[in-house]
């Protein structure tokens, strides 16, 4: 493993996690600050998902022509500019536009973080390195809602949470330029990969997309559910979101240290089952203290992405970018649906969606195993 590349990937994902997971605690504050309903507030996330889908799709041909190092630097500079622009957001139209642009930044940062580590890791350690990478996502996400809970006691101070990310992005761009010598891609990574997918590829990508939707719906709307339906303060609700990400961090770092390939399948199934139990018990019996337990989903993404890369090495980059692009389309529709359901039937009903999507993920995973016995790898 080229450790300088791993640290750059970790920095990209850390920045993405910080920005991404400030948006959940921001929603209930924005609803009050700008006199928005749930449907309008959900557009902040949904428009960001749509822009993210387009920007991730555009990465596919760009990365067939441009090196990862160059693309990473440019995206970090652009992200820093958008974060600083939060200071100019003072109305509903502006926050919707800004939310759309920041969503595109997040998708590109996350895509590049995964591609950096995939390119720099040996096959026999890729699962551990990807789990370690995504444990950093959990750690960064833990601090973001915790700090947001402190700052958002004065809701009009929210832009400063994002502005502080701008110098971090510029510093990381400088580090990549000055410290990484030569191309990031290894000799084994093809510069050009086919963009089209075959049916088995599509099923694998859809399974991973559904997982991401379940995880993201939970983290994005948990604070709002607790504030609106359980009468929590934003600060207390943010602590629950932090606990969700703390579990993601712990489970991923454990996998990064000890999970060998023969355990990947069992860990994926155990994580999905435990998360579904925590969500169902938390919602059905009012045991909201169990809802952060959905963070036990943590190992699924890095271990499944590792399987994709090892099972289809000739299209590892294409499959990852299809997943990240498709999940943005799914998140755009599901976040908007959450907002619409909340306005029509109440937020308690709308918040059943993450649990339903976890169950769908498990069903798709079982079908994938039936269609491709090598998934038991």
Secondary structure, DSSP 4 states (H G I P E B T S, - for coil): --HHHHHHHHHHHHHHHHHHTTHHHHHHHHHHHTT--HHHHHHHHHHHHHHHHHHHHHHHHHHTTS-HHHHHHHHHHHHHHHHHGGGG--SHHHHHHHHHHHHHHHHHHHHHHHHHHHHHS-GGGHHHHHHHHHHHHHHHHHHHHHHHHHHTTSGGGTHHHHHHHHHHHHHHHHHHHHH--S-SS-TTS-SS------HHHHHHHHHHHHHHHHHHHHHHHHHHHHHHHS---HHHHHHHHHHHHHHHHHHHHHHHHH--GGGHHHHHHHHHHHHHHHHHHHHHS--GGGGGGGGGGGHHHHHHHHHHHHHTGGGHHHHHHHHHHHHHHHHHHHHHHHHHHHHHH-HHHHTTHHHHHHHHHHHHHHHHHHH-GGGG-
